[in-house]
């Protein structure tokens, strides 16, 4: 387990700087595709598609799903994708007491670190449910909050053509698009989505790359 985790981190360290050197989002048109709720049963297929296209993405992982699919979490990191915290049980955070919010975040931090060797620096609140209190507690856990500029609502659409149309409609320079790697139609639509985005001149990068080298600050919300 430890050897696998160290290998994943080593591979990721060789992949992420390479993207940072070759993609300057101040000079080229960048877009961050982000995927929530995994790793799921369809995530390995998505990883193959992204790898084939030379695209990088950001995955916000649910702690209990990481425990079920540690290998997939390691694979995402090894391929140079960014990883964030999406709580342990995918609970809406705003109704919860402080201690339970911290537990949701910290338990997931530990699960991801155990699986990959990486301790995430960013999180995304399930359902987008957040407020100043949640943000402050995330800061205590050492996490920056990452939201989005557009959501496909792919979990509701569940249709490849509609999901593709949504992504293309939402795509804009320095945008952050929300999708789910647990929605089979999203994974199925991705080859055509990537092809069209590249045709439109987009460089598909991770959220950290989109920030042009600026360090994510705990307790701060992006973009």
N, C-alpha and C positions, 0 to 999 in steps of 0.2 A: 504493500500500500504506500509506504513512505517513498520507495524507489519510483513508483508510478507518479506520485505527486511531484517529486523533484524533477522527473523527466518532463512532465507537463509544463512546469514553471520554466525550465531551461528552454524548451521549444518556444514557449510564448515570448520569452525575453529576446529570442532571436527574430521573432516575427514582428512584434509590435514596433521596435525602433525602425525596422526596415520601412514600414508603412509611413512612419513619421518623417523619414528622410525623403521619401519619394512623393508624398502628397502634402502640399502646402495649401491649406484651405483658404489662405489669404490671396492666393493667386489662381486657384482653380475652383470649379463649382463642386462643392461637397454636399453630401447628404448622409445622415445617419439613420439606418434602419434598425429598429429595436424590437426585441421579441420578449414578451412576458410569459410567465406561468410555467415554464419548463424547469428542468428538462423532461420532455414527454416522449411518447413512443414514436412520434414523427420527427423529433429533433435530429436524429442521425441523418435522415434523408435531407433535411434542410442544410445541415453542415456539409454534406457532399455537394449540394447545389452551389452553396456559397464558395466552397473551395474551388470547384470547377470554373466559376466565374471570376475568381480572384477578388471577391468582395469580402469586406469585413463588416461585422455587425456587433451589436451590443445585446447581451442576454441578461435579463433580470430574472434570477432563479428563485424558486420557492424552496425553502429549506427541506420540507419533507419529501419533495420530488428529487432533490439532490441526494438524499439518503437512499432513495430507491435506484437512482441511476448515476452513481458516482463516475462511472467510466465516461458517460456522455458529457458530464460537466468538465472532466479533464480534457476530453477531446476538443471541446469548444475553446478552452484556454490555449491548448496546444496549437490550434489553427490560427491563433492571433486575434481572436475575438475578445471583446471586453466583457467582463462579468460584473453584475451588480446584484444587490440583495432585494428580494421582493417579498420579504417576511417569511415566516415559517409555515403558516397555515392559510395564507392569502386572506387574512382577516381585514375588515375595514378598521383602520386605526383610530379614527377620531372619536368613536364612542368608548374606547378602552381606557382604563386607568394607566397612569404613567408606567407602573411596574410591568404591566402586561405588554405595553408597547415595546419597552426595552427588551423584554424577554423574546418577543417576536423577532426583533432585529438581531439581538446578540446570539440567539440560538441558530439563526440562519448564518450568521458570520462564522460560527464554529463549524457548521455543517459544510459550508463551502470550503473553508480552510482545510478541513480534514480530507475532503475529496480531492482538492486541487493544489493545496499548498499556498493558495492566494487568499488574502483577507481583503474583501472588497472595500472600496472607498466611496461607493455610491449606492443609493437605493432608490426604488420607485414604490410609492404607496399604492397598494391595491385599489382599484377603482378610481384612482386619482384623489382619494379621500385624504386630505391633509389640511393642516392649519399651522399657526405659529407654534403651538405646543408640540405637535408632532415633529415639526422641523427642528425645534430646540432639542428634543429628545434624541432625534437622529444625530444631531451634532454631538451630544454626549456619547453616542455610540461610535463616533468617528466617521460619520457618513454624510456625504452631500446628497441632496435630493435632485433627481433628474426626472423632469416631466416630459412634455412633448409639444411640438408645434401643430401636430395633426394626428388624429386617430382614425384608423380605417373602419373601426367597429366590425372587424372581420369575424368576431365571435357571433355576431348577429347576422351578418350577410351570408356566410358559409357558402359562397358561390365564387368560383375562380374568376369569372369575368368581372363580377362586381367588385371583388377585392382588388384586382388589377386596376380597374378604373379608379377606385378610391385612392390607391397609392399614387397613380400618375396625376390625379387631381391635387393631391396634397403636397407633392414634391416641389420643393423650392430650395434655393441655395441656403446652406447652413440649417436646413430643416431637420427635425427629429420626428420620425414617423413611428407610431405605436402599432404593433401587430402582435400575434401570438403564435409561437411555434407549436402550440398544442392544437391548433385548428388545421385539420388536414387540407382544407381547401386553400389555405394560405400557403402551405408548403408546396402544394401542387401548382399554384399560380406563380411561384417564385422564379422559375427559369425565364418565363416570358417577362416578368416584371424587371428582372435584372437586365435582360437584353434591351428592353425599351429605355430604361433609365440610362444605361451606358450610351445608347444611341443619342440620347438627349444631352450627353456631355457630363453626366454626373460621375463623380468619384465616390464610391460607397465606402464610408469610413466608420470607425468607432466614435462614440461620444467623446472620449479623451482626445482623439485626433482632431475632431471638429473644434475643440477648444483651443487649438493652435499652441499647444504646449503649456497652457495655463493650468496650474495645479488645482484640482477639485478641492474646495474648502468645506470642511465639515460644518454642517448647520446652514449651508447656503443652498438655495434652489436654483437649478439651471433648466432650460436655457434662459 
